[in-house]
Amino acid sequence: MADIFFSQIDEKTLRELLARTGLRDAAVVTVSSTLHIENGNQAAARLTGLHPLERIDQLLSEQASAALRDCIASHTPHTVYEELDGLEYRLEILPHRDGALLAFVRDDRASYDGTLRVLHAKGTQYLGALLADAAQVDDPVLAAHLRRQCLRMHRLLLHSDFLHDPPLTEQLQLHYCDLAELCRDAAEQAAAHGSVPITVHAEETCIALVEPQLIRTALYNLLTNALHVTPTDGDICLSLYDDGAFFTTTVADRGPGLDAARFEALLSGWQMPAPLDEYLALARQGTPPGLGLPLIQRIAQLHGGSLLLSPREGGGSQLHFTLAHLPEALADHNLHAPMILEDGYPLEEIEFSVLG
């Protein structure tokens, strides 16, 4: 099907497309001068949910629609960035016959190159062997130390894999769950691994359509971050609020406070190329880009939400993890395996391995 579609694209347009992206990374459609879809590959059908003869502009933002019309009128390529289902795509718009070709490209997927795949596969293999060896160590203190260090590396590999190759929202295993209960359980688990009191403010029940394991992962990361920065005489507050459109979970710490000017850099730093000496310099300053905040943000985006920052009154930071009220039609439609695998190790042990 995909081969047939690409064989129908004009040679000049196809060369231009290949110069901008690999075909495997793109959802591609062709449209007429009236903006009606003429054809598309399977990836485009899955992404857009549209069919031939439907108008493409019903899916696009005003900026992208204007760029498309200009491309058709002036026969000039355009590149814009478009958000669909909470994820950002690079949209390449190229002249094609009397209309245009549109290619939606996920840059984060394309950047997951062979080296990272090898590191992930081999790293996971070697860590499995090390964990098995650690279980054979007679000294229980040393065995526990080795296990924790292995789980820390395992956690990094899992988070990196998820960030570089995340599912689409419709691929999640979405179930109706009690968010309030998830928050209370996460706070209890975190308190058992830390030495700072954690209070929870939430309604008795708060039913939401979510993938529970991903929400637990996000909550554990929010709480471990708070535990890292809050002094022993401080406190952490976890609150849950439903405004009818979004569920907002806020974790407030008593740390030095995140710099709002650097917050966006912390969310996107994992994607940016950085020489080793530059990264080490940031590490020495205590501000290296990590994977925790981007992971939380990506989980929120997959649920139609976002991750926001505000200062906490009296000192510290508040991270607001929002989730949209998703339509019931998305419930229980996914048969895929979870994207963050536990591999026989409790999720709590993996996520809280960074403490202590």
C-alpha positions in Angstrom: 0.0 0.0 0.0 2.7 2.5 1.0 4.8 1.6 -2.1 1.9 2.2 -4.3 1.3 5.6 -2.8 4.9 6.8 -3.1 5.1 5.6 -6.7 2.3 8.1 -7.5 4.2 11.1 -6.3 6.0 13.3 -8.8 9.7 12.6 -9.0 10.8 16.2 -8.2 8.5 16.3 -5.1 9.7 12.9 -4.0 13.4 14.0 -4.2 12.5 17.1 -2.2 10.8 15.0 0.4 13.7 12.6 0.7 16.1 15.5 1.1 14.1 16.6 4.2 13.2 13.3 5.9 13.2 9.5 5.5 9.9 8.0 4.3 9.7 5.7 7.2 9.6 8.7 9.6 6.7 10.5 7.9 2.9 10.4 7.6 2.4 11.8 4.1 -0.7 13.0 2.2 -1.3 14.7 -1.1 -4.0 17.3 -1.5 -5.6 19.1 -4.4 -5.8 22.9 -4.9 -9.1 22.8 -3.0 -7.4 21.2 0.0 -9.2 17.9 -0.4 -7.1 14.8 0.3 -6.2 12.9 -2.8 -4.2 10.1 -1.3 -1.9 9.2 1.7 0.2 6.5 3.2 -1.0 4.2 6.1 0.9 6.3 8.7 -1.1 9.4 7.6 -4.4 7.5 7.8 -3.6 6.5 11.4 -2.4 9.9 12.4 -5.1 12.1 10.8 -8.1 9.8 10.8 -9.1 11.4 7.5 -9.9 9.8 4.2 -9.6 10.8 0.5 -12.0 13.6 -0.5 -12.1 15.0 3.1 -10.5 18.5 3.6 -7.1 18.5 5.3 -7.5 22.0 6.7 -10.1 20.7 9.2 -7.1 19.1 11.0 -4.6 22.0 10.7 -4.0 25.1 12.7 -4.5 28.5 11.1 -0.8 28.9 10.7 -0.4 25.6 8.9 -3.5 26.2 6.7 -2.1 29.6 5.7 1.3 28.0 4.8 -0.5 25.3 2.8 -2.4 27.8 0.8 0.7 29.9 0.1 2.6 26.8 -1.0 -0.1 26.0 -3.5 -0.4 29.6 -4.8 3.4 30.3 -5.0 4.8 26.8 -5.5 7.1 27.4 -2.6 7.9 24.8 0.1 7.1 25.6 3.7 8.1 24.1 7.1 5.9 24.6 10.1 5.5 22.9 13.5 2.1 21.5 14.2 0.7 19.9 17.4 -1.6 16.9 17.1 -2.8 14.9 20.1 -0.5 16.8 22.4 2.6 15.9 20.3 4.6 18.2 18.1 5.3 17.3 14.4 7.5 19.1 11.9 5.2 19.6 8.9 6.9 19.8 5.5 4.6 21.3 2.9 5.8 20.8 -0.7 4.3 21.8 -4.1 2.9 18.7 -5.9 1.1 19.0 -9.2 -1.7 21.6 -8.8 -1.9 21.0 -5.0 0.6 20.0 -2.3 2.2 17.2 -0.4 2.2 17.3 3.4 4.6 15.2 5.5 4.2 15.0 9.3 7.5 14.1 10.8 8.2 13.2 14.5 11.7 14.6 15.0 12.1 12.8 18.3 11.4 9.4 16.6 13.8 10.2 13.7 16.6 11.1 16.2 16.6 7.6 17.8 19.5 6.3 15.7 21.2 2.9 15.6 23.8 3.8 18.3 21.1 4.5 20.8 19.3 1.2 19.9 22.5 -0.8 20.4 23.2 1.0 23.7 19.7 0.2 24.9 19.6 -3.4 23.8 23.1 -4.3 25.0 22.8 -2.2 28.2 19.6 -4.0 29.2 21.2 -7.4 28.4 24.2 -6.7 30.5 22.2 -5.3 33.4 20.1 -8.4 33.5 23.2 -10.4 34.0 24.5 -8.1 36.7 21.2 -8.2 38.6 21.4 -12.0 38.5 25.0 -11.9 39.8 24.1 -9.4 42.5 21.5 -11.9 43.9 24.4 -14.4 44.4 26.4 -12.0 46.6 26.6 -13.2 50.2 26.9 -9.8 51.8 23.3 -8.5 52.0 24.5 -4.8 52.2 26.7 -5.2 49.2 24.0 -7.1 47.3 21.4 -4.4 48.0 23.9 -1.7 46.8 24.7 -3.5 43.6 21.0 -4.1 42.9 20.1 -0.4 43.5 22.9 0.7 41.1 21.8 -1.7 38.4 18.2 -0.6 38.8 19.3 3.0 38.4 20.9 2.3 35.1 17.9 0.1 34.1 15.6 3.1 34.9 17.7 5.4 32.7 17.5 3.0 29.8 13.7 2.6 30.2 13.1 6.4 30.4 15.4 7.1 27.4 13.6 4.4 25.3 10.2 5.9 26.2 11.2 9.4 25.3 12.8 8.5 22.0 10.0 6.1 20.9 6.8 7.0 22.7 3.4 5.6 21.7 0.5 7.6 20.3 -2.4 8.5 22.6 -4.6 5.9 20.8 -2.0 3.2 21.5 -2.2 3.6 25.3 -3.9 1.1 27.6 -6.5 3.5 28.9 -8.7 2.5 31.8 -11.0 4.3 34.2 -9.0 4.6 37.5 -9.3 6.4 40.8 -6.6 9.2 40.4 -7.0 10.1 44.1 -6.1 6.5 45.1 -3.1 6.5 42.7 -1.9 9.8 44.4 -2.3 8.5 47.9 -0.6 5.2 47.1 2.3 7.1 45.3 2.7 9.4 48.4 2.8 6.4 50.7 5.4 4.6 48.6 7.6 7.8 48.3 7.3 8.5 52.1 8.6 5.0 52.8 11.7 5.7 50.7 12.4 9.2 52.1 12.6 11.1 55.3 10.3 14.0 54.6 6.5 14.1 55.4 4.2 14.1 52.4 0.6 15.3 52.8 -2.1 14.6 50.2 -5.1 16.8 49.5 -7.6 15.2 47.2 -11.3 14.2 47.0 -12.2 10.7 48.3 -12.5 9.6 44.7 -11.5 11.1 41.3 -12.3 8.8 38.4 -10.2 9.4 35.2 -9.4 7.7 31.9 -5.7 7.1 32.1 -3.0 4.5 31.6 -2.3 3.7 35.3 1.3 2.5 35.0 2.3 5.7 33.2 0.6 7.8 35.8 2.3 6.0 38.6 5.7 6.5 36.8 5.0 10.2 36.5 3.9 10.6 40.1 7.0 8.6 41.4 9.3 10.9 39.3 7.6 14.1 40.6 7.9 12.8 44.2 11.5 11.6 43.9 12.5 15.1 42.5 10.7 16.7 45.5 12.5 14.3 47.9 15.9 15.1 46.4 15.5 18.9 46.9 13.5 19.2 50.1 15.5 19.4 53.4 14.7 17.1 56.3 12.9 19.9 58.1 10.7 20.7 55.1 7.6 19.1 53.7 6.1 18.0 50.5 2.4 18.5 49.5 0.6 16.5 46.8 -2.8 17.9 45.7 -5.3 16.8 43.1 -7.9 19.0 41.6 -10.5 18.4 38.8 -11.9 21.5 37.1 -14.1 19.6 34.7 -11.8 19.8 31.8 -8.4 18.8 33.3 -7.2 16.8 36.3 -4.3 18.7 37.9 -1.9 16.9 40.3 0.5 19.4 42.0 3.6 18.3 43.8 5.0 21.2 46.0 8.5 20.9 47.5 10.6 23.0 49.8 13.8 23.1 47.7 15.7 26.1 46.4 13.1 26.5 43.6 13.4 25.7 39.9 14.5 28.6 37.7 11.5 29.4 35.5 13.8 30.8 32.8 15.5 27.4 32.6 12.4 25.3 32.8 11.9 24.9 29.1 15.5 24.0 28.7 15.2 21.3 31.3 12.2 19.9 29.4 13.9 19.8 26.0 17.6 19.4 27.0 17.5 15.7 26.4 17.0 16.3 22.7 19.8 18.8 22.3 23.3 17.8 21.2 25.8 18.7 23.9 29.6 18.1 23.9 30.8 16.0 26.9 32.7 18.9 28.5 29.6 21.2 28.2 27.4 18.6 29.9 30.0 18.0 32.7 30.2 21.7 33.2 26.4 21.8 33.8 26.7 18.8 36.1 29.3 20.6 38.2 26.9 23.5 38.5 24.1 21.1 39.6 22.0 21.9 36.5 22.5 19.1 33.9 19.5 18.2 31.7 18.0 15.0 32.9 15.2 12.6 31.8 12.7 12.9 34.7 10.9 16.2 33.8 10.8 15.4 30.0 9.4 12.0 30.9 6.6 13.5 33.1 5.8 16.1 30.4 5.6 13.4 27.7 3.2 11.3 29.8 1.1 14.4 30.4 1.0 15.2 26.7 -0.1 11.6 25.8 -3.1 12.2 28.1 -3.8 15.6 26.5 -2.2 17.6 29.3 1.1 19.3 30.1 3.7 20.0 32.8 3.7 23.5 34.3 5.9 25.2 37.0 5.1 27.8 39.6 6.8 29.0 42.8 5.5 27.7 46.1 4.6 30.3 48.7 7.1 30.2 51.5 9.9 28.8 49.3 10.2 25.9 46.8 8.6 24.9 43.6 5.2 23.5 42.4 5.0 21.2 39.4 1.5 20.9 38.0 0.9 17.6 36.1 -2.3 18.1 34.1 -4.3 15.4 32.3 -7.3 16.1 30.0 -10.7 14.5 30.4 -10.3 12.0 27.5 -13.3 10.8 25.5 -14.8 7.5 26.5 -14.2 6.1 23.0 -10.5 5.8 23.8 -11.1 3.4 26.7 -9.8 -0.2 26.4 -8.9 0.0 22.7 -5.2 -0.8 23.1 -3.9 -4.3 23.1 -0.2 -3.4 23.1 2.2 -4.2 25.9 3.1 -1.4 28.3 5.8 0.9 27.0 7.7 1.1 30.3 8.5 -2.5 31.1 9.0 -3.8 34.7 10.8 -6.9 33.6 10.0 -8.7 36.8 11.2 -5.8 39.0 8.6 -3.7 40.9 8.0 -0.3 39.4 8.4 1.2 42.8 11.8 -0.3 43.3 13.0 0.9 39.8 11.8 4.5 40.2 12.9 4.9 43.8 16.3 3.4 43.2 17.6 6.9 42.7 17.0 7.7 46.4 19.4 6.7 49.2 
